[in-house]
Amino acid sequence: MSMTKEEHVRRETRPLLIEVHAAGVCIRRQPQTTEVLLAKRAKDRELFPGKIESCGGQVPPSLSFQDAVAYHFREEMGIEVHVVGSLCLPYTIQHKGLIIPGIRFLCLHKHGEPSSKNHEWVKWVPIDKLAFIPPSDFAGDMSASASALIGSWHALVNKLSREELSVALQPQTED
């Protein structure tokens, strides 16, 4: 089930009673390099103002974790992604005495040029430049998670044949 643009509301406006998050680290392969999508949160955001992230947010009750990640990239950044369901890491957000659990997935850029009204900037950064951005500039553990997910992606790509990789990238079904 998908949500319409009118149904999308920033978490500051209407937090859910039980709040769980899903996020993605989006990469795209270019002829000479692989890039990761980064966005600097606007300073007026309640969570992590002015910090660097990728994309994500609350998981609406009607969506799976993977669908929520794809939804947030589509609605917040204007791009379509493939969520690699087998490459994910848990994370937590500590906010106002609450601990909000989440899952961060690796995503592959399918199409679209990213832009966002909730961010000061959005840009593609070569993954080899990621290590030069201080971890304190990122929201929460985003720096470590992004590095770990990208490392897992490279290990998967280098280990599997084309056919095996195709199977590994098939959308995950929920039981």
N, C-alpha and C positions, 0 to 999 in steps of 0.2 A: 504494500500500500504506500502511496506517495502522498506528500503534503503539498499544498499549493503555496505560492509565494505569500499570499495573504495570511496563511496559517503560521508562517515562520515569524517568531517573536524572539528578540534578544533575551538572554537569560536574566538580565537586570530588570526587564519589564515583567516577566512572568515565570519565575522559577517553578519547576515541577515539585510536587510534594516529595517524591522520592527521586533524587537527582543522580543520574548516571551519565557519564560522558563517553563519547567516542571521537577519536581524532585520527588524522592521517598524516603521513609524511609522504609527499608526492614527489616522484622523480620523473624525469624525461631523459631519454637518450638522444644525444645530438651526435653528429658525425665524429667530432673530436673529443667529446666529453659526456659525462652524465651530470645533470643538474638537479638540484633540489629546490622546491618552491618554498620561499620564506616570505613572511609578512610581519610587519611591525604593527602591533596593536595600537589603536588610537589611545591617547592619553586620558580620555574620558571614560574608558572601560573600567568597570569595577574590578574584574579579575585581571591581573598582570598588565596594568597600564604601561604602555611604551615598551613592552617586551616583545621579542621575536618569537613567532610560532609558525605553524603551517596552517592547519584548518581543522575545525571540529566544534563540538558543543554538546548540548543535552541530547540524549537519545529519547525521542518521543515514544510513548508506549506502543504506537502502531508500527514502529520500524525495528528491524534487527540492527545490531551494531554496524555491520557492513553497509546496510542500506542507509543508516544515519550518516556515516562518513561520506558516502557518495552524495547524499542530499546536501550536506553542509558545503562540500566543494562546489556543487552546482549552484546553490542559492547564495552563498557568501562570496565565492570567487568567480563564478560564471564559467567553470570548466567541468568537463566530464572526466572521471577517473575510473580505473579498474582497481578495485580493492582486493589486494592479495590476502585472502582470508587466512592463509597458513603462516603469514609473517606478521605477528602482532606481539605487543608487550603491554602488560598492565601498567597503569600509572595512577597517582592520586593527586588531587588538588586539595590543599588545606586552605579553607576560607571561612572567616568569621566563626571559628571554633568547630566547623564541620569538616569532615573528610569525605570528599566526593570521589568515588572510584571511577576509573575509566579504562578503556583499551585503545591503544594507538596502533594503527595498521600501516603497512607500507602500501602505497598506491602508485599506479602507473598512469601518467598523463595520457589521455586518449585524444582530446581535442579541446580547443577553446583557448582564448588569451585571458589570463587571470587579471582580475581587478576587484577592488573591494572598497565599499564606503566605510567599513568598520576598521580600516587599517590606514596608517600613515603612508605606507608603501607596500607593494607586493612585487617580488622579483625572483627570477630564476638565478641561482648561484651555483657555480661549478662545485661538485661535492668535495674536491680537493681544497677548496677555500673555506669549507665549513669549520675546519680545525683552527682557523685564524680568528674566528669570532669568539670572544670570551663567553664561557658558559653562563655567566651572570647576566648577559644580555638576553638570554632566552627565558621563556615562560617555564617555570618549574624545571623538570628534568628533560625538556625538549632536546637539548643538545646531545645528551647521552643517548636518549632513545633514538634520535635520528641516526646517529652514528652506528648504533647497534643494528637497527633495521636495515640500513644501507649495506652494512657489512654482511648481514645474513642474506640479503638479496644477491650480492656479488658471489658469495659462496654457493648459493643455489644455482645461479646462472653458470658458474664455472664447473659445477659438479654434474649437472644433468644434460642429457642429450636434448635436441630440439623437441622431440616427441614427448619426453618425460617432462620437460619444462612446460609444454602446452597443457599437459594433464594437470600439473601442479598449479597452473594459473586459472583453471576452471573455477567458476564461481562456486563457493561453498553452499551446500544446501543445509537447511536446518531441519532437524528431526523433531 
